[in-house]
Structures are given as C-alpha cells and as structure tokens.
Amino acid sequence: MVLLRPWARPISTAAQRLNYAFAFDIDGVLIKGKRTIPQANKALRLLNGDNPRQRKVPFVLLTNGGGMTEASKAEQISDMVGVKIDPDQVIMSHSPMQALAKKYKERRVLVVGGKGDACTRLAQGYGFEKVVTPNDVHLWNTSLWPYSQPTGEPRVNVDFSKEPVEAVMVFHDSYDWGRDLQTTLDAVCSQDGIMTTTKSDFSTQTMPLYFSNNDLVWSTDYPVNRLGQGGFKVALEGLYHTLTGQPLQSTSYGKPHGTTYAFAEQVISRQVQRQTGQVYVPTHVYAIGDNPAADIKGANAHGWSSILVKSGVFKGPGNSPLYPADHVCDNVLDAVQWALAQEE
C-alpha cells in the first residue's frame, strides 16, 4: 500500500524506492500540431525535479506518432515544450517493430508511409537491410499509379516482376493514400510476393502485414480531428474484402496493443535502474492521454492508471462512455498534480 503524504515530509532510506512513473501521449496532451499546450512545460518540469523534494520521477512519451527517429522526436518535443527529453524516453508507434528485424533482416520488406525517405532510413536504422517503398515501385514502373508522379531518382536496383517482397510494414501515415493503398494491395494480393502477379486463391493470406498503429483519428491544431493510420487501415481492409471476399489479416503495434505497453515498461525499468540502481517496474504507471480508444483502452487493459485529458481528441463532457478512464482532467498539468497527490 502506498501511503499518502505531502511533498515536504522527509522520507527514510527504505522509502526511496519509487513506486510510480508516468507515460504521456504527445499529440493532444503536450502539443497540438505546431502549437505547444501551455500546461505542458510545468507538468514535465514537476517530474524533472522542479518540486519541493527535487525528486525526478521516471516518465516516457508514449505516442502513436511516428515517421522519425526517437532522437529526432526527443529534440522536437524538447524544443517545443522547453524541457529536455532524452531519446530513450521516447517510444514511437514503430519502436517495438525493431524486434521484427531479427526475422526480416535480410528479407525484402515494403515499408509504407512517412515523408520522403524518412521511414526508409528509420527501418534501416532498426536493422532491416532490404527496404523498398511504394515510391521505389512507382519509379520502377510509373504505370503503377497514373494519378501522381514518383519523386526523386531510383534508389534500389530491384526488378519487382522477378524479385519478391516478403512483408509489408506500415511505419507511418501515408502521404499518398491512393498510390500507397494500390501498392499495398498489389503486395498482399500477389503470388509469392511478385508485385506484378495476382493470386488465384485468396482463402489463405500469405503476405505478412504490419501496422505501427490503428489510430482512426488524431488531434492537430485544425478545429476537428484528422484521419490517422487507422483510417488507412480501414480503407485497405474494405478494398481487400471487396476484391477478394476475405478479411484482411494483419498485426498491429502502438496503443492500445499490449506489445507496446510491455515495451514501454522495459524502457521505464531502464530509467528506474539509472536513477536507483535497481531494476523494476514501478507499481503504478499513470498513463495520460486524450484518445479514449487508444490511450485509455490500452492503459486500462494493461493495468496502468489511466487519466483522460480534454485538450485533444476527447472534449467531454464527463468521462468516455466506451473507454472510461480512472480520472478525467482538463489538461496535462492537472493530471500530473492529481497523480502526485495520490502518491506523495
């Protein structure tokens, strides 16, 4: 049992074991598009030692965003929020997909999504050695998608009519839905991964398909929510079913899936080890998010304490009827202060 006590009360050596940590969503909690949410700076400073005890509380940024390295995201959020974030505090939606590199290290994978070659470099950094993209296929044959033009110069020397793709991985939101839907369908419907062929029998899906997150919508500085990678997934599933009569099979990462929360606990335990020299996951992890279907559903399922804020996707009133949080706050600072009051 955790005793409630004020910040200023001295603590004994035995009580130094820190039994709580935080996991913050980013979009709709700390930032909205290019704008910083005003309460974000003070909320993170409280956990970085700017409190009466000068205690640092472990926290991670657990986002369904992606398309850049963890180091680049840490730098971006540090600049926006005005609090230093280390790369090892950032968990992107595709971060747990690093584990797939063991299986696909030397196998050709189609990486979908992201701007330019950002996800190519990201996947290569994770250990995938044979990365191709829809733009690569489009450059190989511009008739792939006649409604837009590929960009840049050919990057890979691959004959897609002879050399197979062995998996499809959607790392980030698509910047060209039409072309990327077509290319992904070509891969999933192909015979033995040859992009210019089509299977005659769709009773068994042979092409592995992975998504880094399933967020249907997300919050930016636009007045209403925007479609996310989950929208692309729904569109792809509908097209596949219409074309084949079969449901599309895939594996998803990101919130609310348990794989992502288990990965986050490993990251949190490493922070605890650096601070205390002990290896453990704190008893309470407070997950602060704005999206009930991702942040709150996932936290509740994993046994974390969920706090829903009204600064992003969820606007209220009250609590989410479908995925109710343990507590609801107006903003991230209120959420942090409420959680600290439960622990200190």
Number of C-alpha atoms within 10 A of each C-alpha: 4 11 7 11 14 12 16 10 10 10 11 8 7 6 9 9 13 19 17 19 25 22 28 23 24 23 26 25 26 29 23 18 14 10 13 20 20 14 16 21 18 17 21 23 16 19 19 18 13 14 13 11 12 12 14 16 19 24 25 23 24 26 24 28 24 23 25 20 22 20 14 13 21 21 16 13 20 15 13 17 22 15 18 14 22 15 16 15 21 26 28 26 24 31 25 19 21 15 11 14 17 11 9 17 16 13 16 19 23 24 24 27 24 19 15 14 14 14 24 25 16 21 25 15 13 20 18 22 17 18 23 19 24 22 26 22 22 21 19 20 14 15 12 20 17 11 9 13 14 19 11 11 10 14 13 14 8 14 13 17 12 12 13 20 22 19 20 24 25 24 30 26 25 19 13 15 14 13 21 22 19 15 23 24 19 18 25 27 25 22 19 17 24 21 23 15 16 17 15 10 10 17 10 9 17 17 19 15 21 21 24 27 30 23 22 17 17 21 24 18 16 9 7 11 15 14 13 20 24 18 16 22 21 14 13 19 18 15 17 19 12 11 12 15 12 15 15 18 14 15 12 21 22 29 26 24 20 16 15 27 24 13 13 24 18 15 19 24 18 20 23 24 13 11 14 13 10 13 15 18 21 17 14 17 23 23 29 32 34 29 28 24 20 22 28 28 19 22 27 18 14 16 13 19 20 26 29 31 28 21 23 26 22 20 15 14 8 12 19 17 9 10 17 18 23 16 16 23 19 14 25 30 21 16 23 23 12 15 22 20 13 12 16 13
